[in-house]
Amino acid sequence: MTAYGSGIGGPATSWTSLKAGLTPDNEMTRRLYRVLLKWVRYADTQFAEWADRPDCGHFFGGAYWYGIETAYSAVVFAVVGTMGEFDDTIAGQSRQSVKDKAIRAIRYLCYTHDTGPEECVRTTSRNPCCSGKKWGGRGDGFFRASQTGTVVHALGCAAWLLHDELDGETKALVEAVLEYYADIWSVEEPRNGVYFDTQCEENGWTAAGIGTAAALLPGNPRQEQWRKAALRWSLNSVTMPEDRVRRVPGVSTVTFHPDYTAENHAFVHPSYMMAGIQLRGLYALLELMADRDIPSELTSNNVPMYASTIKPWSGVDGIPVPVQGQDWWYNLQHASLSCHAFMNVLHGDEDAARLERAALGFVEGLQDSNGKGCLLEENGEACIVVAESYQTAKDMEFGSAHSLLIAYLLHRFGGGGAVPSTDRDWSARTNGVHYYPHGGTIVHKTDRAFSSFSWRSHVMAVTLPAKSMWGVTPLYASHTGETEFEGETPGYVYNETKSVVCTGHRITRLEDGFGATAEIERGKGAKLLHRVAFVSLPDGRSFYAERIRANAPCAVKSLSTGIIGIRNERYGALGGYADGTKTVKAPRLTRTYEGFYGKEPNVRDSFGPLPYVNINDEIGYVLFGSEDVTYLNQHEYPKWKGVEDVLTLNDRGAKRFEGLAELPVFAMLTLPDASAEQTAGAAERSRLLTGNEDGCIAAETDGYLIVANLSGRRTEFEASYAEAGSSIQLFEGMQRWNGGEVTRTGSFEPGYAGFAASRFRLELPSSGGHTHDLAVVVSSNRVYVTDQSGSGISKVSVIDPVAGKRTEAGIEPSGTLVLIF
């Protein structure tokens, strides 16, 4: 045992005892510990001694925001140094060396905190906002001052684990930090807010900071005051309007919409929704480690919020899809894993156990792809996240490691958790349509795809294949696109570079899919009216269509719609997900693009109008009315989120409108998990119908008739297409097959978008003359076929594809054949 510091002073109170006897190692602890052990070797290269006081040191420059860089690293080192099957060949040092660095980091944080000697300030780093200054929040507003709560937790947890190796002075320094935070915020009230910037996060991290003092210092005379305050802040982290209406004791805030969505950065943001589980969960973790019952205030509303949003939104790597776009980096498996771990260990959720393992598999793959043992990017310092905040991918390393550390402790003190759900149970619980009227989003999940449409905050649509965001990314302008006008500075309020608001929308919820329409006024003074429709089909395919009308004379520098983000990462240990290339295939076109960050300028290729395009045999797009398809192989990024190319399916270029004008319809059918061959086949069998009403768009594809009424009025619609084959699909209601033309009819309310599933298929003997004229009505299980040509037909075949039943009969001239299935 090694003692540090002068030995002057001593702790004012006794500390809580750790749970006697750790839970035996399990699959999750072993896997998580190995990742942390490898990360310790990398983080050790970021450690430096601090000479202002004895036995002090810091990590990652020592002067990042709030002291997070050193505190989060310190608690990782404390855990790796005191638990698990340590391997010095992996860690690159002895176990005692790991503990020594954690203790030096604890002392550095205490001396440079607001409670430390005035002359002790943080070292100089590239962040001038923190260099040469203290941390702790003195002089800062609520947001920055309270945000040190997670740092206080990490510091307290590290000191707790190493308590027997700390001298009296260091223990007293740590206690002073804990008391300082708890005293300030225990007399404050939780913050209220759900729109634009949910206060879920702020209330959660404040609960964590106060809760650390309450959990670790039971002998302090103010401990009961801290405990009550921590419970109050925790309870108010995830609150619903109905909690206030029902007057739930202690609830004074609303931080979530009634549909369990919440906003941060002005849009629905699952990263911040998960924060309600994770941040106050830090206090719950300390109670678990002390072998005490976890108060209900620390987990209230976790289960319904997680089941309503986070769970069904989660993809193949455990990350919930950001349905209104992502402004952080895409590889957030580490943080997502932490959320799933809380739900797994504290709530016994089988799906959370499944998602946690899914996330961990990708975490391991990412780390194994990096020779340094880091968790994100080997050249992280070159990947700029937010330049004005001095944040790079390297600065996200210690946060990622901290998330894994929390999951490790949950399993170390709480056991292995639930048995992961089976594929069948997972699908049964999460597939289907999920509607969020307050968050402004609707989601449709199937085994093969995830589709969503958002009509508020960011008006956008996205369809992801089974590989989730490793194939396609949810850009703010996904599908709805970008517009730039001459003589105007692009402004979000005018729905240009991204659409943030629509002037009208209608959502049609169907049994196994949905339809959505919206009107977007683009440009100052609503120069363009952009009417869009999005339909999600039961099998995971989706359909997008648009009409754009110029309302006034204007000049458009560029108009691009059908925009799709294409993830193009290279990670050697994640074969099949991140191979570092994307191949574009279309008629007479095959082109491969390498994905990498920096080093070379962007490459933009234009392919002209195409009937379809396929990306990497992972997702296909059948196109109608495209003016130009372009592909941006992106290497230059003002903000790093990951390696992301951009496919534009309808680049209309520059346009000049002299007055009222209407652009032709553009539409696209998306086929997730489709090969280039399958996409080409779908293009041959899919068609846009020609109708009697320009504002009503209809398309037919394998198994479905899709309709979107953008006319603004109820429409009696009649649409047709040429059919040279010998069979057609039959849908409920009336249809006519006259020679080589098929006509569909229907009546649709304004704003309706949806689909009808094919009930039967009608086949005729092959005839080059196309002399038949048939009226066909499908009503429930009956098919009525009437000959209107007066010549009759020798054989008509009607097939029920579901039952596999075929019925054949002839029709007398001008007669009607009735078939019952």
Sequence and secondary structure as in RCSB ss.txt:
>XXXX:A:sequence
MTAYGSGIGGPATSWTSLKAGLTPDNEMTRRLYRVLLKWVRYADTQFAEWADRPDCGHFFGGAYWYGIETAYSAV
VFAVVGTMGEFDDTIAGQSRQSVKDKAIRAIRYLCYTHDTGPEECVRTTSRNPCCSGKKWGGRGDGFFRASQTGT
VVHALGCAAWLLHDELDGETKALVEAVLEYYADIWSVEEPRNGVYFDTQCEENGWTAAGIGTAAALLPGNPRQEQ
WRKAALRWSLNSVTMPEDRVRRVPGVSTVTFHPDYTAENHAFVHPSYMMAGIQLRGLYALLELMADRDIPSELTS
NNVPMYASTIKPWSGVDGIPVPVQGQDWWYNLQHASLSCHAFMNVLHGDEDAARLERAALGFVEGLQDSNGKGCL
LEENGEACIVVAESYQTAKDMEFGSAHSLLIAYLLHRFGGGGAVPSTDRDWSARTNGVHYYPHGGTIVHKTDRAF
SSFSWRSHVMAVTLPAKSMWGVTPLYASHTGETEFEGETPGYVYNETKSVVCTGHRITRLEDGFGATAEIERGKG
AKLLHRVAFVSLPDGRSFYAERIRANAPCAVKSLSTGIIGIRNERYGALGGYADGTKTVKAPRLTRTYEGFYGKE
PNVRDSFGPLPYVNINDEIGYVLFGSEDVTYLNQHEYPKWKGVEDVLTLNDRGAKRFEGLAELPVFAMLTLPDAS
AEQTAGAAERSRLLTGNEDGCIAAETDGYLIVANLSGRRTEFEASYAEAGSSIQLFEGMQRWNGGEVTRTGSFEP
GYAGFAASRFRLELPSSGGHTHDLAVVVSSNRVYVTDQSGSGISKVSVIDPVAGKRTEAGIEPSGTLVLIF
>XXXX:A:secstr
    S   S  SS      SS     HHHHHHHHHHHHHHHHHHTTEEEETTSTTEEEETTS SGGGHHHHHHHH
HHHHHHHSS   HHHHTS HHHHHHHHHHHHHHHHHHBTTS TT      S TTTTT  BS TT  HHHHHTTHH
HHHHHHHHHHHTGGGS HHHHHHHHHHHHHHHHHHTTS      SSS SHHHHHHHHHHHHHHHHH TTSTTHHH
HHHHHHHHHHTTS  HHHHHTT TT     S TTS  EETTEE HHHHHHHHHHHHHHHHHHHHTT    GGGTT
THHHHIIIIIHHHB TTS B  TT  SS S  HHHHHHHHHHHHHHH  HHHHHHHHHHHHHHHHHHHT TT  S
S TTGGGSEEEGGGTEEGGGGHHHHHHHHHHHHHHHHHH S S    HHHHHHHH EEEEETTTTEEEEE SS E
EEEE BSS EEEEE TTGGGTEE  TTBTT EEEETT    GGGTSSS  B SEEEEEEETTEEEEEEEEEESTT
  EEEEEEEEE TTS EEEEEEEEE S EEEEEEEEEEEEEE  B TTSTTT BSEEEEEETTEEEEEE  SSSS
  EEEE  S SEEEETTTEEEEEES S  EEEE    SS SS EEEEEEEEEEEEEESSSEE   EEEEEEET  
HHHHHHHHHH EE EES TTEEEEEETTEEEEEE SSS EEEEEEEE  SSEEEE SEEEEEETTEEEEEEEE T
T EEEEE  EEEE    SS   EEEEEEETTEEEEEE SSS EEEEEEEETTTTEEEEEEE TT EEEEE 
